[in-house]
Amino acid sequence: AYIKIIFGNPYLTMLSFILLHHFTVFLILTSPDREIKIKQM
């Protein structure tokens, strides 16, 4: 039900992907093996 609400609203979907992207970048930048992860991307 939660997923249906998010994907039913284009704005929330876009916002969710933006937040997820920033969170992923944050995890990569703060991880000790960030050099390896950046090369893999």
PDB file of N, CA, C and O in Angstrom:
ATOM      1  N   ALA A   1       0.843  -1.199   0.000  1.00  0.00           N
ATOM      2  CA  ALA A   1       0.000   0.000   0.000  1.00  0.00           C
ATOM      3  C   ALA A   1       0.874   1.243   0.000  1.00  0.00           C
ATOM      4  O   ALA A   1       0.575   2.220  -0.687  1.00  0.00           O
ATOM      5  N   TYR A   2       1.966   1.206   0.778  1.00  0.00           N
ATOM      6  CA  TYR A   2       2.874   2.356   0.864  1.00  0.00           C
ATOM      7  C   TYR A   2       3.536   2.640  -0.473  1.00  0.00           C
ATOM      8  O   TYR A   2       3.659   3.796  -0.879  1.00  0.00           O
ATOM      9  N   ILE A   3       3.966   1.575  -1.164  1.00  0.00           N
ATOM     10  CA  ILE A   3       4.609   1.727  -2.471  1.00  0.00           C
ATOM     11  C   ILE A   3       3.608   2.274  -3.489  1.00  0.00           C
ATOM     12  O   ILE A   3       3.961   3.119  -4.312  1.00  0.00           O
ATOM     13  N   LYS A   4       2.375   1.802  -3.440  1.00  0.00           N
ATOM     14  CA  LYS A   4       1.349   2.257  -4.389  1.00  0.00           C
ATOM     15  C   LYS A   4       1.091   3.759  -4.229  1.00  0.00           C
ATOM     16  O   LYS A   4       0.891   4.460  -5.220  1.00  0.00           O
ATOM     17  N   ILE A   5       1.096   4.253  -2.992  1.00  0.00           N
ATOM     18  CA  ILE A   5       0.883   5.683  -2.744  1.00  0.00           C
ATOM     19  C   ILE A   5       2.028   6.497  -3.347  1.00  0.00           C
ATOM     20  O   ILE A   5       1.794   7.522  -3.987  1.00  0.00           O
ATOM     21  N   ILE A   6       3.257   6.042  -3.145  1.00  0.00           N
ATOM     22  CA  ILE A   6       4.421   6.758  -3.652  1.00  0.00           C
ATOM     23  C   ILE A   6       4.404   6.813  -5.180  1.00  0.00           C
ATOM     24  O   ILE A   6       4.564   7.885  -5.764  1.00  0.00           O
ATOM     25  N   PHE A   7       4.210   5.654  -5.830  1.00  0.00           N
ATOM     26  CA  PHE A   7       4.268   5.612  -7.274  1.00  0.00           C
ATOM     27  C   PHE A   7       3.001   6.152  -7.927  1.00  0.00           C
ATOM     28  O   PHE A   7       2.967   6.382  -9.136  1.00  0.00           O
ATOM     29  N   GLY A   8       1.966   6.351  -7.125  1.00  0.00           N
ATOM     30  CA  GLY A   8       0.745   6.954  -7.646  1.00  0.00           C
ATOM     31  C   GLY A   8       0.874   8.462  -7.738  1.00  0.00           C
ATOM     32  O   GLY A   8       0.090   9.117  -8.424  1.00  0.00           O
ATOM     33  N   ASN A   9       1.861   9.014  -7.049  1.00  0.00           N
ATOM     34  CA  ASN A   9       2.096  10.460  -7.058  1.00  0.00           C
ATOM     35  C   ASN A   9       3.456  10.740  -7.703  1.00  0.00           C
ATOM     36  O   ASN A   9       4.494  10.436  -7.114  1.00  0.00           O
ATOM     37  N   PRO A  10       3.455  11.320  -8.915  1.00  0.00           N
ATOM     38  CA  PRO A  10       4.714  11.573  -9.642  1.00  0.00           C
ATOM     39  C   PRO A  10       5.702  12.420  -8.845  1.00  0.00           C
ATOM     40  O   PRO A  10       6.909  12.185  -8.909  1.00  0.00           O
ATOM     41  N   TYR A  11       5.203  13.401  -8.097  1.00  0.00           N
ATOM     42  CA  TYR A  11       6.086  14.270  -7.324  1.00  0.00           C
ATOM     43  C   TYR A  11       6.774  13.490  -6.207  1.00  0.00           C
ATOM     44  O   TYR A  11       7.977  13.634  -5.992  1.00  0.00           O
ATOM     45  N   LEU A  12       5.996  12.656  -5.492  1.00  0.00           N
ATOM     46  CA  LEU A  12       6.584  11.856  -4.418  1.00  0.00           C
ATOM     47  C   LEU A  12       7.571  10.837  -4.966  1.00  0.00           C
ATOM     48  O   LEU A  12       8.588  10.541  -4.339  1.00  0.00           O
ATOM     49  N   THR A  13       7.257  10.301  -6.153  1.00  0.00           N
ATOM     50  CA  THR A  13       8.168   9.334  -6.770  1.00  0.00           C
ATOM     51  C   THR A  13       9.500  10.000  -7.085  1.00  0.00           C
ATOM     52  O   THR A  13      10.561   9.450  -6.792  1.00  0.00           O
ATOM     53  N   MET A  14       9.440  11.200  -7.690  1.00  0.00           N
ATOM     54  CA  MET A  14      10.645  11.937  -8.042  1.00  0.00           C
ATOM     55  C   MET A  14      11.424  12.282  -6.773  1.00  0.00           C
ATOM     56  O   MET A  14      12.645  12.132  -6.725  1.00  0.00           O
ATOM     57  N   LEU A  15      10.712  12.741  -5.753  1.00  0.00           N
ATOM     58  CA  LEU A  15      11.348  13.125  -4.499  1.00  0.00           C
ATOM     59  C   LEU A  15      12.027  11.924  -3.844  1.00  0.00           C
ATOM     60  O   LEU A  15      13.122  12.036  -3.294  1.00  0.00           O
ATOM     61  N   SER A  16      11.354  10.772  -3.913  1.00  0.00           N
ATOM     62  CA  SER A  16      11.910   9.560  -3.315  1.00  0.00           C
ATOM     63  C   SER A  16      13.211   9.146  -3.998  1.00  0.00           C
ATOM     64  O   SER A  16      14.181   8.774  -3.338  1.00  0.00           O
ATOM     65  N   PHE A  17      13.216   9.216  -5.347  1.00  0.00           N
ATOM     66  CA  PHE A  17      14.429   8.843  -6.070  1.00  0.00           C
ATOM     67  C   PHE A  17      15.562   9.832  -5.807  1.00  0.00           C
ATOM     68  O   PHE A  17      16.725   9.437  -5.724  1.00  0.00           O
ATOM     69  N   ILE A  18      15.225  11.123  -5.675  1.00  0.00           N
ATOM     70  CA  ILE A  18      16.249  12.128  -5.378  1.00  0.00           C
ATOM     71  C   ILE A  18      16.854  11.865  -3.996  1.00  0.00           C
ATOM     72  O   ILE A  18      18.073  11.904  -3.828  1.00  0.00           O
ATOM     73  N   LEU A  19      15.987  11.595  -3.004  1.00  0.00           N
ATOM     74  CA  LEU A  19      16.485  11.323  -1.663  1.00  0.00           C
ATOM     75  C   LEU A  19      17.321  10.050  -1.631  1.00  0.00           C
ATOM     76  O   LEU A  19      18.355   9.990  -0.967  1.00  0.00           O
ATOM     77  N   LEU A  20      16.859   9.028  -2.361  1.00  0.00           N
ATOM     78  CA  LEU A  20      17.582   7.762  -2.404  1.00  0.00           C
ATOM     79  C   LEU A  20      18.951   7.961  -3.051  1.00  0.00           C
ATOM     80  O   LEU A  20      19.945   7.391  -2.602  1.00  0.00           O
ATOM     81  N   HIS A  21      18.996   8.777  -4.115  1.00  0.00           N
ATOM     82  CA  HIS A  21      20.250   9.046  -4.823  1.00  0.00           C
ATOM     83  C   HIS A  21      21.237   9.771  -3.907  1.00  0.00           C
ATOM     84  O   HIS A  21      22.408   9.398  -3.836  1.00  0.00           O
ATOM     85  N   HIS A  22      20.767  10.801  -3.209  1.00  0.00           N
ATOM     86  CA  HIS A  22      21.637  11.556  -2.312  1.00  0.00           C
ATOM     87  C   HIS A  22      22.127  10.679  -1.163  1.00  0.00           C
ATOM     88  O   HIS A  22      23.275  10.789  -0.732  1.00  0.00           O
ATOM     89  N   PHE A  23      21.240   9.802  -0.668  1.00  0.00           N
ATOM     90  CA  PHE A  23      21.616   8.912   0.428  1.00  0.00           C
ATOM     91  C   PHE A  23      22.675   7.922  -0.028  1.00  0.00           C
ATOM     92  O   PHE A  23      23.609   7.616   0.713  1.00  0.00           O
ATOM     93  N   THR A  24      22.525   7.411  -1.274  1.00  0.00           N
ATOM     94  CA  THR A  24      23.502   6.477  -1.833  1.00  0.00           C
ATOM     95  C   THR A  24      24.851   7.157  -2.004  1.00  0.00           C
ATOM     96  O   THR A  24      25.888   6.591  -1.658  1.00  0.00           O
ATOM     97  N   VAL A  25      24.833   8.382  -2.543  1.00  0.00           N
ATOM     98  CA  VAL A  25      26.072   9.149  -2.717  1.00  0.00           C
ATOM     99  C   VAL A  25      26.726   9.397  -1.358  1.00  0.00           C
ATOM    100  O   VAL A  25      27.944   9.296  -1.213  1.00  0.00           O
ATOM    101  N   PHE A  26      25.890   9.726  -0.361  1.00  0.00           N
ATOM    102  CA  PHE A  26      26.398   9.969   0.987  1.00  0.00           C
ATOM    103  C   PHE A  26      27.085   8.732   1.552  1.00  0.00           C
ATOM    104  O   PHE A  26      28.153   8.831   2.155  1.00  0.00           O
ATOM    105  N   LEU A  27      26.469   7.564   1.355  1.00  0.00           N
ATOM    106  CA  LEU A  27      27.063   6.321   1.849  1.00  0.00           C
ATOM    107  C   LEU A  27      28.379   6.023   1.144  1.00  0.00           C
ATOM    108  O   LEU A  27      29.341   5.580   1.772  1.00  0.00           O
ATOM    109  N   ILE A  28      28.421   6.268  -0.168  1.00  0.00           N
ATOM    110  CA  ILE A  28      29.645   6.016  -0.935  1.00  0.00           C
ATOM    111  C   ILE A  28      30.763   6.942  -0.465  1.00  0.00           C
ATOM    112  O   ILE A  28      31.899   6.505  -0.282  1.00  0.00           O
ATOM    113  N   LEU A  29      30.440   8.228  -0.270  1.00  0.00           N
ATOM    114  CA  LEU A  29      31.459   9.200   0.115  1.00  0.00           C
ATOM    115  C   LEU A  29      31.970   8.988   1.535  1.00  0.00           C
ATOM    116  O   LEU A  29      33.111   9.325   1.850  1.00  0.00           O
ATOM    117  N   THR A  30      31.113   8.424   2.391  1.00  0.00           N
ATOM    118  CA  THR A  30      31.525   8.243   3.788  1.00  0.00           C
ATOM    119  C   THR A  30      32.102   6.861   4.058  1.00  0.00           C
ATOM    120  O   THR A  30      32.584   6.593   5.158  1.00  0.00           O
ATOM    121  N   SER A  31      32.054   5.970   3.046  1.00  0.00           N
ATOM    122  CA  SER A  31      32.584   4.626   3.252  1.00  0.00           C
ATOM    123  C   SER A  31      34.098   4.622   3.073  1.00  0.00           C
ATOM    124  O   SER A  31      34.620   5.398   2.273  1.00  0.00           O
ATOM    125  N   PRO A  32      34.814   3.767   3.799  1.00  0.00           N
ATOM    126  CA  PRO A  32      36.272   3.738   3.735  1.00  0.00           C
ATOM    127  C   PRO A  32      36.817   3.307   2.374  1.00  0.00           C
ATOM    128  O   PRO A  32      37.928   3.687   2.003  1.00  0.00           O
ATOM    129  N   ASP A  33      36.045   2.520   1.633  1.00  0.00           N
ATOM    130  CA  ASP A  33      36.517   2.041   0.329  1.00  0.00           C
ATOM    131  C   ASP A  33      35.825   2.794  -0.803  1.00  0.00           C
ATOM    132  O   ASP A  33      35.414   2.194  -1.796  1.00  0.00           O
ATOM    133  N   ARG A  34      35.698   4.127  -0.645  1.00  0.00           N
ATOM    134  CA  ARG A  34      34.980   4.942  -1.631  1.00  0.00           C
ATOM    135  C   ARG A  34      35.682   4.965  -2.983  1.00  0.00           C
ATOM    136  O   ARG A  34      35.020   5.079  -4.014  1.00  0.00           O
ATOM    137  N   GLU A  35      37.002   4.860  -3.000  1.00  0.00           N
ATOM    138  CA  GLU A  35      37.719   4.867  -4.275  1.00  0.00           C
ATOM    139  C   GLU A  35      37.291   3.689  -5.147  1.00  0.00           C
ATOM    140  O   GLU A  35      37.075   3.836  -6.349  1.00  0.00           O
ATOM    141  N   ILE A  36      37.173   2.520  -4.520  1.00  0.00           N
ATOM    142  CA  ILE A  36      36.781   1.308  -5.242  1.00  0.00           C
ATOM    143  C   ILE A  36      35.348   1.440  -5.754  1.00  0.00           C
ATOM    144  O   ILE A  36      35.060   1.087  -6.898  1.00  0.00           O
ATOM    145  N   LYS A  37      34.446   1.951  -4.906  1.00  0.00           N
ATOM    146  CA  LYS A  37      33.040   2.065  -5.277  1.00  0.00           C
ATOM    147  C   LYS A  37      32.838   3.069  -6.406  1.00  0.00           C
ATOM    148  O   LYS A  37      32.029   2.835  -7.304  1.00  0.00           O
ATOM    149  N   ILE A  38      33.562   4.182  -6.370  1.00  0.00           N
ATOM    150  CA  ILE A  38      33.429   5.194  -7.429  1.00  0.00           C
ATOM    151  C   ILE A  38      33.906   4.628  -8.760  1.00  0.00           C
ATOM    152  O   ILE A  38      33.307   4.904  -9.799  1.00  0.00           O
ATOM    153  N   LYS A  39      34.975   3.841  -8.740  1.00  0.00           N
ATOM    154  CA  LYS A  39      35.484   3.240  -9.976  1.00  0.00           C
ATOM    155  C   LYS A  39      34.501   2.235 -10.560  1.00  0.00           C
ATOM    156  O   LYS A  39      34.420   2.072 -11.777  1.00  0.00           O
ATOM    157  N   GLN A  40      33.742   1.554  -9.676  1.00  0.00           N
ATOM    158  CA  GLN A  40      32.771   0.558 -10.134  1.00  0.00           C
ATOM    159  C   GLN A  40      31.548   1.211 -10.777  1.00  0.00           C
ATOM    160  O   GLN A  40      30.887   0.594 -11.613  1.00  0.00           O
ATOM    161  N   MET A  41      31.240   2.457 -10.394  1.00  0.00           N
ATOM    162  CA  MET A  41      30.045   3.122 -10.908  1.00  0.00           C
ATOM    163  C   MET A  41      30.214   3.540 -12.358  1.00  0.00           C
ATOM    164  O   MET A  41      29.298   4.114 -12.947  1.00  0.00           O
TER     165      MET A  41
END
